[in-house]
């Protein structure tokens, strides 16, 4: 009976440590997906990426006003350069997130999660 309780406690500790590690990783990546530009703060996500891409597709790539995360209008003089920067940051951060998540997903003990 004691062995079952010990295993249950060990598993509960593992799940809690896993959840904390995943939350910390998500917060780290969210910080990397925050982009300050021209006095504004942009949250880089698929919505922003798609909207910027659509504006460029519609030949609106110069002197475009975008609303940042705080609903502040920010003038983007060269939307193509802005797009390149946010795309680079997005793919860099999501790749890092994937790599780190795979590491914690493979960890099978609290000790290996804490490494």
Secondary structure as UniProt FT lines:
FT   HELIX           2..32
FT   STRAND          34..37
FT   TURN            38..39
FT   STRAND          40..43
FT   HELIX           46..57
FT   TURN            58..59
FT   STRAND          62..67
FT   TURN            69..70
FT   STRAND          73..78
FT   HELIX           79..106
FT   HELIX           110..113
//
